[in-house]
Amino acid sequence: MSEGAKDLHSHDTIRASGTCASKYERVLAAFEKNFNTVSVEGYRDLGASLCVMVEGETVVDLWGGHIDRQRSEPWKEDTMVCVFSVTKAVASICMHMLHERGVIDVDAPIAHYWPEFGGQGKSGITVRQVLSHQAGLMFSDAAGDGKLWCHREMTGALEAKSPEWIPGTDGGYHSFTFGPILQEIVQRSTGKTLGHFLRHEVVAPLGIEFGFGLSDEENDRCSPFFVNEMNGTISAFRHDTRSSVYRCWKALPRDESFNSKNWRKLEFASLNGHGNARAIAKLFACLAGDGEVSGVRLLSPARVRNLSSQHWQGMDRFSESHARYNAGFQLSNEVYPFGGHPGSFGFYGIGGSVGFCDPASHLAFAYCGNNCISGASAASSLSSTIIDTVYRLL
């Protein structure tokens, strides 16, 4: 495909819309294949978007498929979808921006901003230790079942929790508590929500489509997320009482559809970010480009270097697999290679969404869809095949 637009649809074969530089036509082919061919894992995309940026320039911006099972409503240019843990990457960027503005010091104890947090052996836990998943606070056991949306219930549970290990000495993915902790710090420091900061200080200047706590207009543009009960994380959350996920996510209603009014309209900076690949890629292009993209500077080069450096690696106490983290992001590892370069970092979401940057290649990549993958890992061949194709063409 040459530079320019390409439209949907034949009755039998789904075609993508958007733009693609001629050098990357094989990426277009790989993206379209995901809609038309069953993957090695036994599924295919329903609706999705894809964006690749190199040296701060968009070389691939594609979308395709549908937002309904009947395949009658097309995925549009501005369609948004839940990207689950990719949300954590966006929240982390906001925290580092607030650090540079002198509002929050990521190396200060959380108790400086939230005094009640400091009990139960947590007085020295820093904001950075939460960002790097070293705080020992994977669980919020005192929260009632399904009480995520009750603010005082969640903050009280976090205040009552003791660390699972000496903070800073080990690591475990804070899959659920990450967002509520950061949200409370921002609320107490600024008087406004983390989602408000994101909307006004990140989304508006960059002209992108992303949010947690959606407006009515954004909600109307969202695709439903089609849950796969065979997804390893969702299945464990629903049924496996011995799993870390079941315990970590106890405050989330067990029957959450991931399309509910609360899921769309309220803020949960761990998991309920909604956006598209174009937005996510632009945010990661900022990190691949020393803090600036499209003439908008979010972070200084020094801050990008600081957050990008490895903070810990080892056996993750949550996933029980090897992991590497910097200050807010997963670093390239065996499970989530992000193209395979050791310095690449980003986040996968349980449905199969992914966003990452490779600073060595000046590359930003994002892919998100509405048809939840199965299996234990958030990574799948739907995205990995496209990533491999991009790297062969660089």
C-alpha positions in Angstrom: 0.0 0.0 0.0 1.3 3.4 -0.9 1.1 6.5 1.4 -2.6 7.4 1.8 -5.9 5.9 2.8 -7.3 2.4 2.3 -10.9 1.5 3.1 -12.9 -1.5 4.2 -14.7 -3.9 3.1 -15.6 -6.8 1.0 -18.2 -9.3 2.2 -15.6 -12.0 2.6 -12.4 -10.2 3.4 -11.9 -7.5 6.0 -9.6 -4.7 4.8 -8.0 -2.0 7.0 -8.5 1.7 6.8 -5.9 4.4 7.5 -2.4 5.2 6.3 0.7 3.2 5.8 4.1 4.2 4.4 5.0 2.1 1.4 8.1 0.7 3.2 5.7 -0.9 5.7 3.1 -2.5 3.4 3.9 -5.9 4.9 2.8 -4.5 8.3 -0.6 -3.7 6.7 -0.8 -7.3 5.3 0.0 -8.7 8.8 -2.6 -6.5 10.4 -5.3 -7.5 7.9 -4.4 -11.2 8.3 -5.4 -11.0 11.9 -9.0 -10.3 10.9 -9.2 -13.0 8.2 -7.1 -15.9 9.5 -7.4 -17.9 12.7 -4.1 -17.6 14.7 -2.0 -20.4 16.0 -3.8 -19.9 19.4 -7.2 -20.5 17.7 -8.7 -17.0 17.5 -8.7 -13.9 15.3 -9.3 -10.2 15.7 -12.8 -8.7 15.6 -11.9 -5.0 15.7 -8.5 -3.4 16.3 -6.2 -0.4 15.7 -2.5 -0.3 15.1 0.1 2.5 15.1 3.8 2.6 14.6 6.0 5.7 14.9 9.7 5.9 14.0 11.8 9.0 14.8 8.6 10.7 16.0 6.9 10.3 12.6 3.8 8.1 12.1 4.6 5.4 9.5 1.6 3.1 10.2 -1.9 4.2 11.4 -4.5 1.6 10.8 -7.8 0.4 12.1 -10.2 -2.3 10.9 -12.9 -4.8 11.7 -16.0 -4.3 13.8 -17.3 -3.4 17.2 -20.1 -6.0 17.3 -20.2 -9.8 17.0 -22.6 -9.5 14.0 -19.8 -7.6 12.1 -22.3 -4.9 11.1 -20.7 -1.9 12.9 -17.2 -1.0 11.7 -14.4 0.0 13.9 -13.8 3.7 13.1 -10.8 6.1 13.1 -11.8 7.4 16.5 -13.0 4.2 18.1 -11.7 3.6 21.6 -11.5 0.4 23.6 -10.3 -0.7 27.1 -6.6 -1.5 27.1 -6.3 -2.8 30.7 -2.8 -2.7 32.1 -1.5 -0.4 29.4 -3.3 2.1 31.6 -0.5 1.8 34.1 2.0 3.1 31.5 -0.2 6.2 30.9 -0.6 6.8 34.7 3.2 6.5 35.1 3.9 9.2 32.5 1.5 11.5 34.5 3.4 10.8 37.8 6.7 11.7 36.2 5.3 14.9 34.8 4.0 15.8 38.2 7.5 15.1 39.6 9.1 17.5 37.1 6.6 20.2 38.0 7.5 19.9 41.6 4.1 18.7 42.7 5.1 15.2 43.7 8.5 13.8 44.5 8.6 10.2 43.3 11.5 9.6 45.8 9.5 10.9 48.7 7.6 8.7 51.1 3.9 8.3 50.2 3.1 9.2 53.8 4.3 12.7 53.1 1.3 13.2 50.9 -1.0 10.7 52.6 -0.2 10.5 56.3 -2.7 7.7 57.1 -0.9 5.5 54.6 2.3 5.4 56.8 1.1 2.8 59.3 1.7 -0.9 59.4 5.3 -0.7 58.4 4.7 1.6 55.3 6.2 4.9 56.5 9.2 4.7 54.3 7.6 3.4 51.1 8.2 5.8 48.3 6.2 6.7 45.2 9.0 5.2 43.1 8.7 1.9 44.8 5.0 1.7 43.8 6.0 2.7 40.2 8.6 -0.1 40.1 6.3 -2.6 41.8 8.7 -3.0 44.8 6.4 -1.7 47.5 5.1 -5.1 48.7 1.5 -4.0 48.4 0.0 -6.3 45.8 -3.1 -6.9 47.9 -5.8 -4.8 49.5 -7.2 -7.6 51.7 -9.3 -5.4 54.0 -11.4 -4.1 51.1 -14.8 -5.7 50.9 -15.6 -7.9 48.0 -16.6 -5.8 45.0 -15.9 -2.5 46.8 -13.5 -1.0 44.2 -15.7 2.0 43.5 -16.1 2.9 47.2 -13.3 5.4 47.7 -13.1 5.2 51.5 -13.2 1.4 51.4 -10.2 1.2 49.1 -8.1 3.8 50.8 -8.8 2.3 54.2 -7.8 -1.1 53.0 -4.5 0.3 51.7 -3.9 2.2 54.9 -4.4 -1.1 56.9 -2.2 -3.2 54.7 1.3 -4.4 55.8 3.9 -5.0 53.1 4.4 -8.5 51.8 8.2 -8.0 52.0 10.6 -5.3 53.0 9.9 -2.6 50.5 12.6 -2.1 48.0 14.2 -5.5 48.5 12.0 -7.6 46.1 9.3 -7.2 43.5 5.9 -8.3 42.6 3.5 -6.9 40.0 1.0 -4.5 41.7 -1.7 -5.4 39.2 -4.6 -4.0 41.1 -3.3 -1.6 43.8 -1.0 0.4 41.5 -3.8 2.8 40.4 -5.6 3.4 43.6 -2.4 4.3 45.4 -1.3 6.7 42.7 -4.8 8.2 42.4 -4.9 9.0 46.1 -1.4 10.6 46.0 -2.5 12.9 43.1 -5.8 13.7 44.7 -4.2 14.8 47.9 -1.4 16.7 46.1 -3.4 18.6 43.5 -7.0 18.6 44.7 -7.9 17.0 41.4 -8.0 13.4 40.1 -5.3 11.7 38.1 -7.8 11.4 35.2 -8.3 15.2 35.3 -4.5 15.8 35.0 -4.3 13.3 32.2 -7.2 14.9 30.3 -5.9 18.5 30.6 -2.1 18.1 30.7 -1.5 15.1 28.4 -4.5 14.3 26.2 -5.4 17.9 25.2 -1.9 19.1 24.3 -1.2 16.0 22.2 -4.7 15.9 20.6 -5.0 12.2 21.4 -8.0 10.0 22.5 -7.3 8.3 25.9 -8.9 8.5 29.3 -9.9 6.8 32.5 -13.2 8.2 33.7 -14.8 8.8 30.2 -17.0 11.6 29.1 -20.4 10.7 27.6 -19.0 11.5 24.1 -16.0 9.3 24.7 -18.2 6.5 26.0 -20.3 6.7 22.9 -17.2 6.0 20.8 -16.1 3.0 22.8 -16.2 -0.5 21.4 -17.5 -3.1 23.8 -14.8 -5.4 25.1 -15.7 -9.0 24.3 -14.6 -11.0 27.3 -13.0 -14.4 26.8 -13.7 -16.5 30.0 -10.7 -18.7 28.9 -8.3 -15.8 29.4 -6.0 -16.9 32.1 -6.3 -13.7 34.2 -10.1 -13.4 33.9 -10.7 -17.1 34.6 -8.4 -16.9 37.7 -10.2 -13.8 38.9 -13.6 -15.4 38.6 -12.9 -18.9 39.9 -9.4 -19.7 41.2 -9.5 -18.9 44.9 -5.9 -20.0 45.3 -4.5 -17.6 42.6 -2.8 -14.3 43.2 -5.3 -12.7 40.8 -8.3 -13.8 42.8 -6.9 -12.3 46.0 -5.4 -9.2 44.3 -8.7 -8.3 42.5 -11.1 -9.1 45.3 -12.4 -5.5 45.4 -13.6 -5.8 41.8 -17.1 -7.2 41.4 -16.7 -10.9 40.3 -19.3 -10.4 37.6 -17.7 -7.3 36.1 -18.3 -7.3 32.3 -15.5 -4.7 31.7 -18.2 -2.7 29.8 -20.3 -1.5 32.8 -21.1 2.1 33.5 -18.7 2.2 36.4 -15.9 0.6 34.4 -16.3 3.3 31.7 -17.2 6.3 33.7 -15.1 6.0 36.9 -11.3 6.2 37.4 -9.3 3.1 38.0 -5.7 3.8 36.9 -4.6 0.2 37.1 -6.9 -1.2 34.4 -9.7 0.8 32.9 -8.0 3.2 30.5 -9.7 3.5 27.2 -8.0 4.7 24.0 -6.7 3.7 20.6 -3.4 2.7 19.2 -2.7 6.2 17.8 -2.9 7.7 21.3 -0.8 5.0 22.9 1.9 5.1 20.2 2.2 8.9 20.5 2.7 8.6 24.3 5.5 6.0 23.8 7.0 8.1 21.0 7.5 10.8 23.6 9.5 8.3 25.7 11.5 7.1 22.6 12.2 10.7 21.7 13.6 12.1 24.9 10.3 13.4 26.3 9.0 15.3 23.3 6.7 14.3 20.4 4.9 16.4 17.7 6.4 19.6 19.2 5.0 18.9 22.7 7.4 18.2 25.5 6.0 16.1 28.4 9.2 15.2 30.1 12.8 16.3 30.1 15.5 14.0 28.6 17.0 13.5 32.1 13.6 12.4 33.4 13.2 9.9 30.6 16.6 8.5 31.3 15.8 8.2 35.0 12.5 6.4 34.5 13.9 4.1 31.8 16.7 2.6 33.8 16.2 -0.9 35.3 15.0 -0.8 38.9 14.7 -4.5 39.6 14.6 -7.9 37.9 13.9 -11.3 39.3 11.1 -13.7 40.0 7.9 -11.7 40.2 5.9 -12.6 43.3 2.7 -12.1 41.5 3.2 -13.9 38.2 5.9 -16.3 39.5 7.8 -15.7 36.3 10.9 -13.7 35.6 10.3 -9.9 35.2 12.1 -6.6 34.8 10.8 -3.2 35.7 11.9 0.4 35.5 9.9 3.3 37.1 6.5 2.6 35.8 6.9 0.1 32.9 7.7 -3.5 32.1 11.2 -3.9 30.6 11.9 -6.3 27.9 11.9 -9.9 29.2 11.3 -13.5 28.1 7.5 -13.2 28.4 7.1 -9.7 27.1 10.1 -9.0 24.8 8.9 -5.8 23.2 10.9 -6.5 20.1 13.7 -8.1 22.0 16.0 -5.1 22.7 17.0 -5.0 26.4 16.2 -1.3 26.8 12.7 -1.6 25.3 9.8 -1.0 27.7 6.1 -0.7 27.8 3.0 -2.6 29.0 0.7 -5.4 27.8 -3.0 -5.6 28.8 -4.8 -8.8 29.5 -7.0 -8.5 26.5 -4.0 -8.5 24.1 -3.4 -4.7 23.9 0.2 -3.5 23.9 2.2 -0.3 23.8 6.0 0.1 24.0 9.0 2.0 22.9 12.4 1.0 21.8 14.7 4.0 22.4 17.6 2.4 20.6 15.5 2.2 17.4 13.5 5.4 18.1 10.4 3.3 17.7 7.0 3.4 19.3 4.4 0.7 18.8 0.8 0.2 19.9 -1.9 -2.3 19.1 -5.3 -2.7 20.7 -8.4 -4.7 20.0 -11.8 -5.7 21.4 -11.7 -9.5 21.1 -10.1 -10.8 24.3 -7.4 -13.4 23.8 -7.2 -16.7 25.7 -4.2 -18.2 27.5 -2.1 -17.2 30.5 -0.1 -14.5 28.9 -1.2 -11.0 27.7 1.1 -11.4 24.7 -0.2 -13.2 21.6 0.7 -13.9 18.0 -1.8 -11.3 16.9 0.6 -8.5 18.1 3.9 -10.4 18.1 3.7 -11.2 14.4 3.2 -7.6 13.5 6.0 -6.5 15.9 8.4 -9.0 14.2 7.4 -7.6 10.8 8.0 -4.0 11.9 11.5 -4.9 13.1 12.4 -6.7 9.8 11.5 -3.5 8.0 13.3 -1.0 10.1 
